[in-house]
């Protein structure tokens, strides 16, 4: 019997274990990507909130810190997206995959595939998984409603088998995973691995300030809510004073936050207001929501940055998966991955009646 943890995901991505560290904006920085990759997982650099110059510098930093393959996340609507695509292609020797939500068209996906770079979008609905498969992606990461940040309403336990039945390409499971029991369960469903964000956020290599990590650890499942007040789209967040204020705000408050966050992003990226408006419209789908919500959607990373980079819990927001409510420690990436692998092997052995399903 072969090693149950040696899946097609492991073979194609070149990592040791079927575990992905997701591309959280401001958090999936070089130190975390290096730590997760060196531990045997597959790490994605969160370039969706980076300028091309920042992406260039940080891709190089990852390459200096590990000889393992890694991935890069980007959005086709972000400023400088074309340059970031060229950077990814220029680093194809070590960049093994790209991830995205609303992302490339079939032509761009073809360019990545021709370069030997795998396309692994994150989807939250069956129809989106089917669309991505039609466009020619290599795998899909299915995020159930338990996931952090923007999230859908269908739980992983329902969405995962739906997608597995609907597409022929390999499927990765995310939304609610944090340990080896979850990995064993995902493999039992038919997934080729798991992807985790919140669990890797709460590691020693994560750049999040210590007092913010402590706030994450303190939050129980009852302190984690889904809100539509941030940008009109459901998002899962830790309930904080800042989020409570936002929940109580009306239309005027929405506009004020949109302009404040938009101005912060404008200063950081060097964009004009016109460019910001265009990016906002493109991001949320051709003007199908009010402009203030579109502006918030385009500038939401700035509100997350307040908390996870600046450590300002009074004014920033804390994205999280609901699984964050049961995480109790902050291990190194190596300790976390080793523990997940050992737990998964233990569960698989117990289910199959084998005394030892370990493989070196």
C-alpha positions in Angstrom: 0.0 0.0 0.0 1.4 3.4 -0.9 1.8 6.4 1.4 -1.7 8.0 1.7 -0.1 11.4 2.2 1.7 11.2 -1.1 -1.0 12.6 -3.2 -1.0 14.1 -6.7 -0.8 17.5 -5.1 2.5 16.6 -3.5 3.8 15.2 -6.8 2.8 18.2 -8.9 3.7 21.0 -6.4 7.0 19.4 -5.3 6.3 19.7 -1.6 6.6 16.9 1.0 3.1 16.9 2.5 -0.4 17.7 1.1 -0.7 21.0 3.1 -0.9 24.5 1.7 -0.2 27.7 3.5 -2.6 30.2 1.9 -1.8 33.6 0.6 -3.2 35.9 3.3 -2.6 39.6 2.5 0.0 41.2 4.7 0.6 37.9 6.5 1.9 35.5 3.8 5.2 37.4 3.7 8.6 35.8 2.9 9.3 34.6 6.5 6.0 32.6 6.6 6.4 31.2 3.1 10.0 30.2 3.8 9.0 28.6 7.1 6.0 26.7 5.7 8.0 25.5 2.6 11.0 24.4 4.7 8.6 22.5 7.0 7.3 20.4 4.0 4.1 22.3 3.2 3.6 24.5 0.1 3.5 28.2 0.8 1.9 31.0 -1.2 3.3 34.5 -1.2 0.5 37.1 -0.8 1.4 39.4 -3.7 -2.2 40.5 -4.2 -1.5 43.5 -1.9 1.9 44.2 -3.2 3.2 46.7 -5.8 5.4 45.1 -8.6 8.5 46.4 -6.9 7.5 44.9 -3.6 6.6 41.6 -5.3 10.0 41.5 -7.0 11.8 42.1 -3.7 9.8 39.5 -1.8 9.9 36.8 -4.4 13.7 37.2 -4.3 13.6 37.0 -0.5 11.7 33.7 -0.6 14.2 32.3 -3.2 17.1 33.3 -0.9 15.4 31.7 2.1 14.5 28.3 0.7 15.3 26.1 -2.3 11.8 24.6 -2.1 9.2 25.4 -4.7 6.5 28.0 -3.7 3.5 29.8 -5.1 2.5 33.4 -5.7 -1.0 34.8 -5.3 -2.3 37.8 -7.3 -5.4 39.4 -8.6 -5.8 40.4 -12.3 -7.5 43.7 -11.2 -4.7 44.9 -8.8 -2.5 47.8 -9.8 0.5 46.5 -11.8 -1.0 43.0 -12.3 0.7 42.7 -15.8 4.1 43.4 -14.3 3.5 40.9 -11.5 2.5 38.2 -14.0 5.8 38.8 -15.8 7.7 38.6 -12.5 6.1 35.2 -11.8 7.0 33.9 -15.2 10.5 35.2 -14.9 10.9 33.1 -11.7 9.4 29.9 -13.0 12.4 28.0 -11.9 11.1 28.1 -8.4 7.6 29.5 -8.5 5.6 26.3 -9.1 2.0 27.7 -8.8 -0.2 30.7 -8.8 -3.4 31.2 -6.9 -6.2 33.7 -7.4 -9.9 34.3 -6.9 -11.3 36.5 -9.7 -8.4 36.0 -12.0 -6.8 35.3 -15.3 -8.6 34.4 -18.5 -7.9 31.3 -20.5 -5.1 33.0 -22.5 -3.2 34.0 -19.3 -3.8 30.6 -17.8 -2.3 29.1 -20.9 0.8 31.3 -20.5 1.3 29.9 -17.0 0.8 26.4 -18.1 3.3 26.8 -21.0 5.8 27.9 -18.4 5.2 24.9 -16.2 3.4 27.0 -13.5 0.3 25.4 -12.1 -2.9 27.4 -11.7 -4.8 26.8 -8.5 -7.7 29.2 -8.0 -9.8 29.4 -4.8 -13.5 28.9 -5.3 -16.5 29.0 -3.0 -19.2 27.6 -5.3 -19.7 24.6 -7.6 -20.3 26.8 -10.6 -17.1 28.7 -10.1 -15.1 25.4 -9.8 -16.7 24.2 -13.1 -15.9 27.5 -14.8 -12.2 27.3 -13.7 -12.0 23.8 -14.9 -13.3 24.9 -18.3 -10.7 27.6 -18.4 -8.0 24.9 -18.0 -6.7 25.3 -14.4 -4.7 22.5 -12.9 -6.5 22.2 -9.5 -9.1 24.0 -7.5 -8.9 25.0 -3.8 -12.5 24.7 -2.5 -13.2 27.1 0.5 -16.3 26.2 2.5 -18.2 28.8 4.5 -16.0 28.2 7.5 -13.2 30.0 5.8 -11.8 33.4 6.8 -12.2 36.7 5.0 -14.7 36.7 2.1 -16.7 33.5 2.4 -19.8 31.8 1.1 -22.6 30.1 3.0 -22.1 26.5 2.1 -20.1 24.5 4.7 -17.0 22.6 3.6 -18.6 19.3 4.4 -21.3 20.0 1.8 -19.4 22.0 -0.8 -16.3 19.7 -1.0 -18.2 16.6 -2.1 -20.3 18.7 -4.5 -17.2 20.0 -6.2 -15.5 16.6 -6.2 -18.6 15.2 -8.1 -18.7 18.2 -10.5 -15.1 18.4 -11.8 -12.4 16.0 -12.9 -9.4 18.0 -11.8 -7.7 17.5 -8.4 -9.5 19.3 -5.5 -7.9 20.8 -2.4 -10.0 21.4 0.7 -10.0 24.6 2.8 -12.3 26.3 5.4 -12.2 24.8 8.9 -8.9 22.9 8.8 -6.2 23.1 11.4 -5.0 19.7 12.4 -4.2 16.1 11.2 -7.8 14.9 11.8 -8.9 17.5 9.2 -6.3 16.3 6.8 -7.3 12.7 7.2 -11.0 13.7 6.7 -10.3 15.7 3.6 -8.4 12.8 2.0 -11.2 10.5 2.9 -13.6 12.8 1.0 -11.3 12.5 -2.0 -9.4 15.8 -1.8 -5.7 15.8 -2.6 -4.7 18.0 0.3 -5.8 20.8 2.6 -5.1 24.6 2.6 -5.0 26.6 5.8 -4.8 30.3 6.5 -5.7 31.0 10.1 -3.7 28.1 11.4 -0.5 29.4 9.7 -1.4 33.0 10.8 -0.9 31.7 14.3 2.6 30.5 13.9 5.9 31.9 15.1 7.0 32.8 11.5 3.8 34.8 10.9 4.6 38.6 10.9 1.5 39.5 12.8 2.3 41.4 16.0 2.4 39.3 19.2 -0.5 41.2 20.9 -2.7 40.7 17.8 -1.9 37.0 17.8 -2.9 37.0 21.5 -6.2 38.6 20.5 -6.8 35.9 17.9 -6.0 33.2 20.5 -8.4 34.8 23.0 -11.3 34.8 20.5 -13.7 31.8 20.8 -16.0 30.6 18.1 -18.7 32.8 19.5 -16.5 35.9 18.9 -16.2 35.2 15.2 -18.9 36.5 13.0 -19.8 37.1 9.4 -20.5 40.7 8.4 -21.5 42.4 5.2 -20.9 45.9 6.5 -17.2 46.0 5.5 -17.7 46.0 1.8 -21.2 44.6 1.1 -19.8 41.1 0.6 -20.0 38.5 3.5 -16.7 38.3 5.4 -15.7 36.3 8.5 -14.0 38.4 11.1 -13.1 38.4 14.8 -15.6 40.7 16.6 -13.7 43.7 17.8 -14.5 47.3 18.9 -13.7 48.5 15.4 -16.0 45.9 13.8 -18.8 46.7 16.3 -18.6 50.4 15.3 -18.8 49.4 11.6 -21.8 47.1 12.3 -23.6 50.1 13.8 -22.8 52.5 11.1 -25.2 53.7 8.4 -24.7 54.9 4.8 -22.7 58.0 5.7 -20.3 55.9 7.8 -19.9 53.5 4.9 -18.9 56.4 2.6 -16.5 57.8 5.2 -14.7 54.5 5.6 -14.6 54.0 1.9 -12.9 57.3 1.3 -10.5 56.9 4.2 -9.4 53.4 3.2 -9.3 54.4 -0.5 -7.1 57.4 0.3 -4.7 55.2 2.3 -4.4 52.8 -0.6 -4.0 55.6 -3.1 -1.1 57.0 -1.1 0.6 53.6 -0.9 0.1 52.6 -4.5 0.5 56.0 -6.1 -2.8 55.6 -8.0 -5.1 58.5 -8.8 -8.7 58.6 -7.6 -9.8 57.8 -11.1 -7.7 54.6 -11.1 -9.0 53.7 -7.7 -12.6 54.0 -8.9 -11.8 51.9 -12.0 -10.1 49.2 -9.9 -13.0 49.1 -7.5 -15.5 48.7 -10.3 -13.5 45.9 -12.0 -13.0 44.1 -8.7 -16.7 43.7 -7.8 -18.1 43.0 -11.2 -18.8 45.8 -13.6 -20.6 48.2 -11.3 -23.1 45.7 -9.9 -22.9 47.2 -6.3 -22.9 50.8 -5.0 -19.7 52.7 -5.5 -19.0 53.1 -1.8 -19.1 49.3 -1.4 -16.9 49.0 -4.5 -14.4 51.4 -3.0 -14.3 49.4 0.2 -13.9 46.2 -1.6 -10.9 47.6 -3.4 -9.3 49.1 -0.3 -10.3 46.5 2.3 -6.6 45.3 2.6 -5.8 48.6 4.2 -8.3 47.9 7.1 -6.8 44.5 7.6 -3.3 46.0 7.5 -4.2 48.3 10.4 -4.5 45.3 12.6 -2.1 42.7 11.3 0.7 45.0 10.3 0.4 48.1 12.4 -1.1 46.3 15.4 -3.9 48.8 15.7 -6.9 46.8 17.0 -8.9 50.0 17.7 -9.2 50.8 14.0 -8.2 47.6 12.1 -10.2 44.4 11.4 -9.1 40.8 12.0 -10.0 38.3 9.3 -10.2 34.7 10.5 -11.7 31.3 9.8 -14.1 30.0 12.4 -11.5 27.4 13.2 -9.6 30.2 14.9 -12.0 29.8 17.8 -10.3 26.5 18.8 -6.7 27.3 18.1 -4.7 27.5 21.4 -1.0 27.8 20.6 1.5 29.5 18.3 4.0 26.8 17.2 6.7 27.1 14.6 5.7 26.0 11.1 7.9 22.9 11.4 6.2 21.9 14.7 2.8 22.5 13.2 3.4 20.5 10.1 5.0 17.7 11.9 2.1 17.5 14.3 -0.5 17.5 11.5 1.3 14.8 9.6 1.6 12.6 12.8 -2.1 13.1 13.7 -3.2 12.3 10.1 -1.2 9.2 10.0 -2.6 8.1 13.4 -6.2 8.6 12.2 -5.6 6.8 8.9 -4.0 3.9 10.7 -6.9 3.7 13.2 -9.4 3.7 10.4 -7.6 1.1 8.2 -6.5 -1.1 11.0 -2.9 -0.7 10.2 -0.4 -0.6 13.0 1.8 1.8 11.0 1.0 3.8 7.9 4.1 6.1 8.2 6.4 6.6 5.4 9.8 8.4 5.5 
